[in-house]
Structures are given as C-alpha cells and as structure tokens.
C-alpha cells in the first residue's frame, strides 16, 4: 500500500473531516472511496472510447440493427 501526502487549504481539510465524521469514517477511508469512484469512471470512459474506435465506420449498420430491434418489439 502506498502513502500520499496531499496539501489542501485548511478550510477544505476541515470540511473533509466533517464529511468523513458524518459518514462514520476516517478522512483516509473517505478519500479511498472517492478515488475508487474516480478511477471507475475513468476506466468506463476508456472502455467506451476503445469500443467507439472499434465501431467507427459502422454507424449505418448499427442504426439498421436498432431499427430492426424496434420493429421486432412491435
């Protein structure tokens, strides 16, 4: 496990401590949860971009499949 030194203005540090306390956790645990969410969002964005690259030039076929799926539902 790594260690990180984070410099924040005092007012942000105080607000983080209040938020962590209200959630019944330490500031360290709160920041761990926040970084998990940020990294998950980054991973999803990266996966989306990779899939979008694979689909370039295939929009017309995708729209055809979508139209077919809609007509099959009715």
CORRA-V953812 format. One line per field, one symbol per residue. phi: phi as a letter, one per 30 degrees, with the letter a starting at -180 (. if undefined). A space follows every 10 residues. Layout:
phi->???
This chain:
phi->.ccbcbcbde dddddddddd ddcibddede dddddddddd dddddddddd ddddceicdd dddddddddd dddd
